[in-house]
Amino acid sequence: MTFSVYGAGIRDNVPFLVESDQDVVEELYPTSRIKKVGPRGEDEQEIENLYRQKSAQKAYQSTHHLQKERGLALHAHQIMTSPVVALSLDATITQAWSLFRERRFRHVPVVTENRKIYGIVSDRDLLRYAAVSGKIPPFADNSVEAKTSIENLMKTRVITSSVDTEIREIARILFEQRVGAMPVVTETGLLDGIITRSDILRTLVNHAPLELWV
């Protein structure tokens, strides 16, 4: 489980490492003590207590079986979106705007010809460009934006994760680094998926409580 930084041909290790070799052991609870039944007959209150205990155990076993059916959502590859829609280095601002408008994306990775991360562009980058330039999209086909590469807008240092990174750690990095999406890469650095804040929230809703499932 690793975090790395990609972009514009740079590959650096992010200055925080997370331990992955953690064994998860289910907590065991002691059963309540059972009093010995007297030789002259069973106590009615004790019978009622035993009945309640068996009912509780049956309910727990039913819930535990349901949890096994749902399965644990622990790692990036279990919730990431794949394959990933990405922009090439020669994509223009006009093409990027059209993609964001049609697909309603918030973040789109920018990749090289061999699908390695080169940068990432967000809808905020496009809106910031529109605010600074004073030009309101959609842009004309003969406009400067139709000829300007998105390389002028994108962020060139992108935090990525490996496919086996724990979801809790991805959520922590998204929060601490104030980013809305994290590309997931293979061991060779190729783009394999992407995880957004919405994916984390969806996982929390579908697999809650968080401390048990993620």
C-alpha positions in Angstrom: 0.0 0.0 0.0 1.7 3.2 -1.2 1.1 6.8 -2.0 3.1 8.5 -4.8 3.2 11.8 -6.6 3.0 11.8 -10.4 3.0 14.6 -12.9 5.0 16.1 -15.8 7.4 13.2 -15.7 8.0 13.5 -11.9 7.7 10.6 -9.5 8.3 11.3 -5.9 7.3 9.5 -2.7 4.7 11.3 -0.7 6.2 12.1 2.8 3.8 9.9 4.7 3.7 6.1 4.8 0.9 3.9 6.1 1.4 0.5 7.6 -0.7 -2.2 5.8 0.1 -5.3 7.7 -2.6 -5.1 10.3 -4.5 -8.2 11.5 -8.1 -7.6 12.2 -9.5 -9.9 14.9 -13.1 -10.0 15.9 -13.7 -9.0 19.5 -14.9 -11.9 21.7 -17.5 -11.5 24.4 -17.8 -13.8 27.4 -21.1 -15.6 27.9 -23.1 -15.0 31.1 -22.7 -17.5 33.9 -25.4 -20.1 34.2 -26.5 -21.2 37.6 -26.7 -24.9 38.4 -30.3 -26.1 38.5 -31.4 -27.4 41.9 -32.4 -31.0 42.4 -36.0 -30.2 43.1 -36.8 -28.4 39.8 -35.8 -25.4 37.6 -36.2 -21.9 38.6 -38.7 -20.1 36.2 -36.7 -16.9 36.2 -33.5 -18.8 35.2 -35.4 -20.4 32.3 -36.5 -17.0 31.1 -33.0 -15.7 31.2 -31.7 -18.7 29.3 -34.4 -18.2 26.6 -33.4 -14.5 26.2 -29.7 -15.4 25.9 -30.4 -17.9 23.2 -32.6 -15.4 21.3 -29.9 -12.8 21.5 -27.3 -15.3 20.2 -29.5 -16.2 17.4 -30.0 -12.6 16.4 -26.3 -11.9 16.5 -25.6 -15.0 14.3 -28.1 -13.7 11.8 -26.5 -10.3 11.7 -23.0 -11.8 11.4 -24.1 -13.9 8.4 -25.5 -10.8 6.7 -22.2 -9.0 7.2 -20.3 -11.9 5.5 -22.7 -11.7 2.6 -22.1 -7.9 2.2 -18.4 -8.3 2.3 -15.7 -5.9 3.4 -14.9 -2.8 1.4 -11.3 -2.2 2.4 -9.1 -1.3 -0.6 -9.0 1.1 -3.4 -9.7 -1.4 -6.2 -13.0 -2.3 -4.6 -14.6 1.1 -5.0 -12.6 2.9 -7.7 -14.1 3.8 -11.0 -12.4 1.9 -13.8 -11.7 2.3 -16.7 -11.0 6.0 -16.3 -11.9 8.7 -18.8 -8.8 10.8 -19.3 -7.5 13.7 -21.4 -4.4 13.6 -23.5 -1.7 16.1 -23.4 -2.7 17.7 -26.7 -6.3 18.2 -25.5 -7.5 21.8 -25.7 -9.4 23.9 -23.2 -12.4 23.7 -25.4 -12.3 19.9 -25.5 -11.9 19.8 -21.8 -14.8 22.0 -21.2 -17.0 20.0 -23.5 -16.1 16.8 -21.7 -16.8 18.3 -18.2 -20.2 19.6 -19.5 -21.3 16.4 -21.2 -20.1 13.9 -18.6 -20.6 16.1 -15.5 -17.1 15.3 -14.2 -15.4 17.2 -11.4 -11.9 15.9 -12.1 -10.2 14.4 -15.1 -6.7 13.0 -15.2 -4.3 14.0 -18.0 -2.2 11.2 -19.3 0.7 10.5 -21.6 0.4 8.1 -24.6 1.2 5.1 -22.4 -1.5 6.1 -19.8 0.9 7.5 -17.2 -0.3 10.3 -15.0 0.9 13.7 -16.3 -1.5 16.0 -14.4 -5.1 16.5 -13.4 -7.6 19.2 -14.3 -10.8 20.0 -12.4 -13.9 22.0 -13.1 -12.6 24.7 -10.7 -9.6 25.1 -13.0 -11.8 25.8 -15.9 -14.1 28.1 -14.0 -11.1 30.0 -12.7 -9.8 30.4 -16.2 -13.2 31.8 -17.3 -13.2 34.2 -14.4 -9.7 35.5 -15.0 -10.0 35.7 -18.8 -13.5 37.1 -18.8 -14.5 34.6 -21.4 -17.7 32.6 -20.9 -18.0 29.1 -22.3 -18.9 27.5 -24.6 -15.9 28.8 -26.6 -16.0 29.3 -30.3 -14.3 26.9 -32.7 -11.9 29.7 -33.8 -11.2 31.0 -30.3 -7.9 30.9 -28.5 -9.3 28.3 -26.1 -9.7 25.9 -29.1 -6.0 26.1 -29.7 -4.7 26.3 -26.1 -3.5 23.1 -24.4 -4.9 22.2 -21.0 -1.3 21.9 -19.9 -1.6 25.6 -19.0 -4.5 24.9 -16.5 -3.8 21.5 -15.0 -2.1 20.7 -11.8 1.2 18.9 -12.5 1.8 17.2 -9.1 -0.9 14.5 -8.5 -1.1 12.3 -5.4 -1.9 8.8 -6.4 -2.5 5.5 -4.6 -1.9 1.9 -5.3 -4.8 -0.5 -5.8 -4.3 -2.1 -2.4 -4.4 1.1 -0.4 -6.9 1.1 2.4 -10.0 3.3 1.9 -9.6 4.9 5.3 -6.1 6.2 4.4 -7.3 7.5 1.0 -10.1 9.4 2.8 -7.6 10.8 5.2 -5.3 12.1 2.4 -8.2 13.6 0.5 -9.2 15.5 3.6 -5.7 16.6 4.8 -4.5 17.6 1.3 -7.8 19.2 0.3 -8.2 17.3 -2.9 -11.4 15.9 -4.4 -10.0 12.9 -6.3 -7.2 10.5 -6.3 -6.1 8.4 -9.3 -5.2 4.8 -8.7 -2.2 3.4 -10.5 -0.6 0.0 -11.1 2.8 -1.0 -9.9 4.3 0.3 -13.2 2.5 3.7 -12.7 -0.2 3.2 -15.3 -3.6 4.8 -14.6 -5.9 2.0 -13.4 -8.8 3.8 -11.7 -9.9 6.9 -9.8 -11.5 7.5 -6.4 -13.4 10.7 -5.5 -15.0 12.0 -2.4 -18.3 10.8 -3.7 -17.0 7.3 -3.8 -15.9 7.5 -0.2 -19.3 8.8 0.9 -21.1 6.1 -1.1 -19.0 3.5 0.5 -19.8 4.9 4.0 -23.5 4.8 3.2 -23.5 1.3 1.7 -21.0 -0.3 4.2 -21.6 1.6 7.5 -20.6 1.7 10.3 -17.3 3.0 9.1 -15.2 1.4 11.9 -16.4 -2.0 10.9 -16.5 -1.8 7.1 -13.9 0.7 6.0 
